[in-house]
Amino acid sequence: MTKTPSHRTFEPAPDIRSRLSSSERRALGKGRRDAFSRERQAEWSEPPGRTDPVQSLIDSSERRIPSLLPIRYARMAESPLAFLRGAAAVMAGDLGTSPSSGLRVQACGDCHVMNFGVYASAEGTPIFDINDFDETLPAPFEWDVKRLATSLVLAGRQAQLGEKAVRRTARIAVRAYREHLGLLAERDPFHIWHSRVDVKKALQGIKDAKEREHQERRVSGLDATNPAYDDFPKLATPSGKGWRIKDNPPLIFHFGVAADDTDGLGAAALFRHYRETLPEDRRILYDRYRFVDAAFKVVGVGSVGTFCAIGLFMTPDDAPLFLQIKEARPSVLAPYAGESLYGNQGQRVVVGQRIIQAASDLFLGWTEDAQAKRHFYVRQLKDRKLAAIGQAMQTESLEFYANLCGSALARAHARSGDAAEISGYLGSSETFDAAVEAFAIAYARQCEADHRRLLKAIEDGVLPARADPPARKNQDRV
């Protein structure tokens, strides 16, 4: 395999950089082009000795729940975009063994079009942002940009757009990233930290009047009520002991007889440890509820087979709260960008999310099962109404959605990275945009080839595959 380049250094040292003006840091960024030009960002061809993607999937399935792996592989087999979603480790290896700018940010690590969406702030304001952080880690900024652009190429082809439209969509996202980062580089750190993509304002950018009005009606129908009330009748049922999560195999099911017996892990004990990671003010809110049940829930594509459960909490007056507890494994970026500073991988995810997101979940925390040596993070179950809005925007206006994704990614990177230095590297021309567009086209072809390898492995019986039941297909993916 190609020797792993070092992506772990910051230059100059932080104490020196803190004394430089924004114009001086822009000059530093521009100087980085000498070591790694913007044009070279276009480079991709399958290197000799590249790890077989099917073998990478097998390796990444270690310690996953074997009975769920057929669902994982079947979901990845649906399309090249689905393969990309489930193969974060494959692309991490490809990016991590290639040269980079060395300009680091708190990277999402799994930055694709399906990991952006709409969620509500604590005040109930709809916000557009990144919403998945399982792989977050400090890493070169362009890794996220390239993965996003590649996903847009594959999404455009899946939507049967023409090749010019596909290229334009990827270019729009990269241009939005570059231009928005340039604007943020001119602002003070306080403004950068508190900037956000307000969905209601963003919708004004939809050119088609009918579509804009349709999306505005969807958003205006939202309120700040607890989204658990929407999920409650679908996910819970009365039992002799009060309330219980409904079994809906193979996607939602209980492991044992006892309510807290989940895959040999005591959910109640995990939530008790989680409580200690909450800020004291959040503990007051959390303590208004009591744990009543937990069940396993299959989610996503890449996450299928890892431990993920939902916990049902109730007040004495039957007000519900659903919390999702999800296994956190080492980031796929770690072999190339460096190990996390945090011993608990759940803490890595929580800290990364708090750095990246404009407004994070009130109930974010982490926990562990020391005996099983497994780490977890906890958050509220995602609001399906808001997720549906993001999905609709993506489907109905991919170019508009690409612009939103690029802007949101720039805002996220500016919080942890040096916006001025990155902007200096990017410049004001479209050189970087064109290079990443070219990379995305080339790497999308790689994903399509890897997807064919996956289909062949399934056909040959190397990998098992079991599709979701038709009635449940495309459900429980978040």
VENRAFEN-V178236 format. One record per backbone hydrogen bond with DSSP energy under -0.5 kcal/mol. CO is the residue of the C=O (numbers start at 1). NH is the residue of the N-H. Records with the same first field share a line. If there is no record, write none. Layout:
CO->NH + NH
This chain:
3->5
5->7
13->16 + 17
14->18
16->19
17->20
21->25
22->26
23->27
24->28
25->29
26->30
27->31
28->32
29->32
30->33
31->34
32->35 + 36
38->41
39->42
40->43
47->50
52->56
53->57
54->58
55->59
56->60
57->61
58->61
59->62
61->64
64->66
65->68 + 69
66->69 + 70
68->71 + 72
69->73
70->74 + 466
71->75
72->76
73->77
75->78
76->79
79->83
80->84
81->85
82->86
83->87
87->91
88->92
89->93
90->94
91->95
92->96
93->97
95->98
102->104
103->141
105->107 + 139
107->137
110->112
112->115
113->116
115->131 + 132
117->129
119->127
121->124
125->121
126->199
127->119 + 129
128->197
129->117
133->136
137->107
139->105
140->143 + 144
141->144 + 145
142->146
143->147
144->148
145->149
146->150
147->151
148->152
149->153
150->154
151->155
152->156
153->157
154->158
155->159
156->161
157->160
162->166
163->167
164->168
165->169
166->170
167->171
168->172
169->173
170->174
171->175
172->176
173->177
174->178
175->179
176->180
177->181
178->182
179->183
180->184
181->185
182->186
183->186
184->187
188->192
189->193
190->194
191->195
192->195
196->198
197->128
198->202
199->203
201->204
202->205
203->206
205->207
207->209
208->212
209->213
210->214
211->215
212->216
213->217
214->218
215->219
216->220
217->221
219->222
226->229
227->230 + 231
228->232
229->233
231->234 + 235
232->236
235->246
237->244
239->242
242->239
244->237
248->251 + 252
251->298
252->248
253->296
258->261
259->294
260->262 + 267
261->256 + 263
262->265
265->262 + 267
266->270
267->271
268->272
269->273
270->274
271->275
272->276
273->276
274->277
275->278
279->282 + 283
280->284
281->285
282->286
283->287
285->288
286->289
290->314
293->312
295->310
296->253
301->304
303->306
305->65
306->305
307->327
308->297
309->325
310->295
311->313 + 323
312->292 + 293
313->321
314->290
315->318
318->320
319->315
321->313 + 323
322->381
323->311 + 325
324->326 + 379
325->309
326->377
327->329
328->375
331->334
333->336 + 337
334->338
336->7
343->345
344->348
345->349
346->350
347->351
348->352
349->353
350->354
351->355
352->356
353->357
361->364
365->378
367->376
368->370
369->373 + 374
374->369
375->328
376->367
377->326
378->365
379->324
382->384
383->387
384->388
385->389
386->390
387->391
388->392
389->393
390->394
391->395
392->396
393->397
397->401
398->402
399->403
400->404
401->405
402->406
403->407
404->408
405->409
406->410
407->411
408->412
409->413
410->414
411->415
412->415 + 416
413->416 + 417
417->419
418->422
419->423
420->424
421->425
422->426
423->427
430->434
431->435
432->436
433->437
434->438
435->439
436->440
437->441
438->442
439->443
440->444
441->445
442->446
443->447
444->448
445->449
446->450
447->451
448->452
449->453
450->454
451->455
452->456
453->457
454->458
455->459
456->460
457->462 + 463
458->461
469->472 + 473
470->473
472->475
